[in-house]
Amino acid sequence: MKLIAELFRIENQYNVVFDGDVVIEGSRDPETDLARVLEGSGLSGTVTVVDGKTARPRTIINIEKAAKLRAEEGPNAPRFVKYRGQTVGAGPYKPEKGWVDSSIVIATSSGI
């Protein structure tokens, strides 16, 4: 049996549909989150993740291996690390505050 999941991008997060049901909402790491959901449902082997709009294949995931990992931003590029029970994508994405309209005060030796 060939397992197929559909991936839909919504802003900086992803929703995943498997077997007609939304199994993941708002994930920033949908492939490994999907692997944990499928493994928890007793499925094994591989799952093909296709783009939800075009139906073109994006990724083929080994469920058992991917369920043990999560993606995180590394110093130079994204990387996979061991999954330790964190909920990836549980909170909404919050961009860092920029320096727009910030003021910088420079102290001089005269105290002005």
C-alpha positions in Angstrom: 0.0 0.0 0.0 1.5 3.4 -1.0 1.0 6.1 1.6 0.5 9.6 0.3 0.1 12.9 2.3 -0.7 16.3 0.9 1.2 19.4 2.1 -0.4 22.8 2.2 1.7 26.0 3.0 -0.1 28.7 4.9 2.3 31.6 5.5 5.3 30.3 7.4 3.6 27.1 8.5 2.2 23.9 7.0 -0.9 21.8 7.2 -0.8 18.1 6.3 -3.7 16.1 5.0 -3.5 12.3 5.1 -6.3 9.9 4.0 -8.7 12.9 3.6 -8.1 14.2 7.2 -6.1 17.1 8.4 -3.5 15.4 10.7 -1.2 18.3 11.3 -2.0 22.1 11.5 0.4 24.9 11.7 3.7 23.0 11.7 7.0 24.5 10.9 8.5 20.9 10.6 5.8 19.0 8.8 7.7 16.0 7.5 9.0 14.8 10.9 5.7 15.7 12.6 3.9 13.6 10.0 6.2 10.7 10.6 5.4 10.8 14.4 1.7 10.9 13.7 1.9 8.0 11.2 4.1 5.9 13.5 1.7 6.6 16.4 -1.1 5.2 14.2 0.8 2.0 13.7 2.0 2.7 10.1 5.5 2.0 8.9 7.5 2.1 5.7 7.6 5.2 3.6 5.1 8.0 2.8 5.3 10.3 -0.2 4.5 13.9 0.6 3.0 15.8 -2.4 2.3 19.5 -2.9 -1.4 20.1 -2.0 -1.9 22.5 -4.9 0.0 20.8 -7.8 0.0 17.1 -6.5 3.7 17.0 -7.5 5.9 14.8 -5.2 8.1 16.8 -2.8 9.6 14.3 -0.4 9.6 10.5 0.3 9.9 10.0 4.1 11.0 6.9 6.0 8.5 6.9 8.8 10.6 5.1 11.4 13.7 7.2 10.9 12.0 10.6 10.5 9.9 10.0 13.6 13.1 10.1 15.7 14.2 13.5 14.3 13.2 17.1 14.1 14.5 20.0 12.0 16.1 23.1 13.5 17.9 26.1 12.3 21.7 25.5 12.5 24.5 28.1 12.4 24.8 27.8 8.6 21.7 25.9 7.4 18.8 23.8 8.7 19.8 20.5 10.2 18.2 17.4 11.7 18.6 16.7 15.4 17.3 14.0 17.8 13.6 14.5 18.7 13.2 15.0 22.5 9.4 15.4 22.9 9.2 19.1 22.1 6.1 20.2 20.2 7.4 21.7 17.0 5.3 24.5 15.7 3.0 24.6 18.8 3.2 28.4 19.0 2.6 30.8 16.2 5.7 32.2 14.4 6.8 35.5 16.0 9.3 37.5 14.0 12.1 39.1 15.9 11.7 42.8 16.6 13.8 44.9 14.2 15.7 48.1 14.8 13.3 50.2 12.8 12.6 53.6 14.5 15.0 52.8 17.3 17.1 55.5 18.7 20.8 55.2 19.6 22.2 57.5 22.3 25.9 58.1 22.1 27.6 59.4 25.3 30.4 61.8 24.8 33.2 62.7 27.1 31.5 66.1 27.7 28.4 64.3 29.1 26.1 65.8 26.4 
